[in-house]
């Protein structure tokens, strides 16, 4: 469909530290493999998505969410005739910069950093991980990923203009990322909407009928399922409807992107980069459905009292640990304690906490302050 917009691996801007080509793996396949073998990627298994561990063994964590994003993004790339390996590498890397305790943890780290005139963003932290923190190779720091993967990570959530984020000026500010990178944000949106709906339904937070009350596009899907499977249980009907909903959202992403490319008249990769907007997009109907799903999840799940107490404890834990280590950076383990002698301590502390899994953050807090009282 859009093979003319596929990014040619032969045109990559390469790696910061040049390496000879592999005899049978493309540069983007090697990027994918390096991400999968990184410690940051493995730690995603022990970082929560929405629900804290202990409620159920079946809920998503940050790693299973990443796998679902990758599956959706690869499907779209294959249908659109884009580079599937580049797309997969970007999908697998998109969340490796997340700190413990999901978005509440990210917001708290950013809040602590703002006290020092700094900030925390999980996309920028992911870049720091792949550029320097991972230490697996004798010849270079980090993972030495290709420019296109690193650029896609920098532009995962938004584009930026020259000078807007000086630390990212090397990543073509003012230009759009390649189309493979543009797919990731939409695939991420589909994956977390569907997964959070699934997990919250399994947690008994709402019946399926309430989704139809708030998401008009879901009504026809649910009615079709109830007609086709009248003897199925409510749980079976929900999962069948969810399967059809995911299919509709992914189809809408593919159709919307293809139509947007035709309207824009883009002929090649450089034309995609130079547009003032992104080519990847939902159809209008799919975009409306995604917005309605997000509104429903915010009101019925993310703001639910059942999750609020977990968030409060998690945020307090990060704030207390941040203050504890900044007060005396010698409390940090090596090599962080040594780094804090030459780098701003608040930045070193932020990097240390951001790399923690949820369980390690709890253990570290307990070692510093004693057992946390049960709720």
HELIX and SHEET records of a PDB file:
HELIX    1   1 UNK A    3  UNK A    5  5                                   3    
HELIX    2   2 UNK A    9  UNK A   11  5                                   3    
HELIX    3   3 UNK A   27  UNK A   36  1                                  10    
HELIX    4   4 UNK A   39  UNK A   43  1                                   5    
HELIX    5   5 UNK A   44  UNK A   46  5                                   3    
HELIX    6   6 UNK A   62  UNK A   80  1                                  19    
HELIX    7   7 UNK A   84  UNK A   93  1                                  10    
HELIX    8   8 UNK A  102  UNK A  114  1                                  13    
HELIX    9   9 UNK A  122  UNK A  128  1                                   7    
HELIX   10  10 UNK A  129  UNK A  133  3                                   5    
HELIX   11  11 UNK A  147  UNK A  154  1                                   8    
HELIX   12  12 UNK A  166  UNK A  168  5                                   3    
HELIX   13  13 UNK A  179  UNK A  202  1                                  24    
HELIX   14  14 UNK A  208  UNK A  214  1                                   7    
HELIX   15  15 UNK A  216  UNK A  228  1                                  13    
HELIX   16  16 UNK A  234  UNK A  264  1                                  31    
HELIX   17  17 UNK A  269  UNK A  274  1                                   6    
HELIX   18  18 UNK A  284  UNK A  297  1                                  14    
HELIX   19  19 UNK A  298  UNK A  302  3                                   5    
HELIX   20  20 UNK A  305  UNK A  327  1                                  23    
HELIX   21  21 UNK A  329  UNK A  331  5                                   3    
HELIX   22  22 UNK A  336  UNK A  339  1                                   4    
HELIX   23  23 UNK A  345  UNK A  354  1                                  10    
HELIX   24  24 UNK A  358  UNK A  369  1                                  12    
END                                                                             
